Amino acid sequence: MNKSFIAAMVLLAALPAALQAQTVDADNPASETSTEVQSEEQAYQAWAEQFLNSLDPQTGTIELPGGIASLEVPDSFYYLSPEDAKKVLEDAWGNPPSELGLGMLFPSAYTPLDGDSWGVTIDFEQQGYVSDEDAADIDYNDLLAEMQADTREESKYRVEQGFETLELVGWAAQPYYDANTHKLYWAKELRFGDMEQNTLNYNVRALGRRGVLVMNFIASMPQLPEIEASRDQVLAMATFNDGHRYSQFNPDIDEVAAYGIGGLIAGKVLAKTGFLAIALVFLKKFWFVLLLPLLWLKNLVFKKKTA
């Protein structure tokens, strides 16, 4: 990846001169402000170059930490390790510090700093074997109504703690469970406070012998068509390793989760995914102007490695 930055650094070095040519004369009162803006842009460009160069995007076969599951990452995506994912979530997207997950996935067309980027966080919840016996009997309209009521109560608590209100607008994608692959997905449309753009909370789950592989898309509502087009590809990437598969459940020794498919969908995940989603919206809304000078450099600055 370091070699790929040589060309990018040459181009970046030419930017200050181009920016200076666009400023007004030093005697103009606006000149000082223009200089400050240039300085901030140049500082951000230097930070962005260093940040992207510190990441190690990977493709191919990826064994996730813990050895429970693996990913087959095609060239159209790349995987970031838990350490790199933590840098993206906290240093670039402004999330509060948290424990390491299992990494992140990104479409290869984007870097984590692009204004229209989206990503998929990966975690494992070892809460036992989740029975799918209730999957065919769930009324998703009733489930949505229950979840909306729970969200209203959570919103009251958020306001008391000094956070903005939270509303579950509805399904962005109605839940679907594949009994053959033991994978499911659903998506919620969320509204935080008075933000103009609603947040997309798109969830993918893969059921295993002792728990659930959690894959959450972090994106905004306008990106729903792109997420829908990529969903099946993301679903197909993840598989449990031998000894951890759903079909290998042993009722004599394995723990059973206290909930089924319905409980999994209605689970209290907003506290985690909400923070991530709103951080990405913040990035898009307020940093986009700073990102513009870099967007045309992204293919030079962020070269994808193969595993």
Buried (B, 14 or more C-beta within 10 A) or exposed (E): BEEBBEEBEEEBEEBBEEBEEEBEEEEEEEEEEBBEBBEEBBEBBEBBBEBBBEBEBBBBEBEBBEEBBBBBBEEEBBBBBBEBBBBBBBEBBBBEEEEEBBBBBBBBEBBBBBBBBBBBBBBBBEBBBBBBEBBEEBEBEEBBEEBBEBBEEBBEEBEEEEBEBBBBBEBBBEBEBEEEBBBBBBBBBBBBEEBEEBBBBBBBBBBBBBBBBBBBBBBBBEBBEBBBEBBEEBBEBBBBBEEBBBEBBEEEEEBEBEBBBBBBBBBEBBEBBBBBBBBBBEBBEEBEEBBEBBBEBBBBBBBBBEE
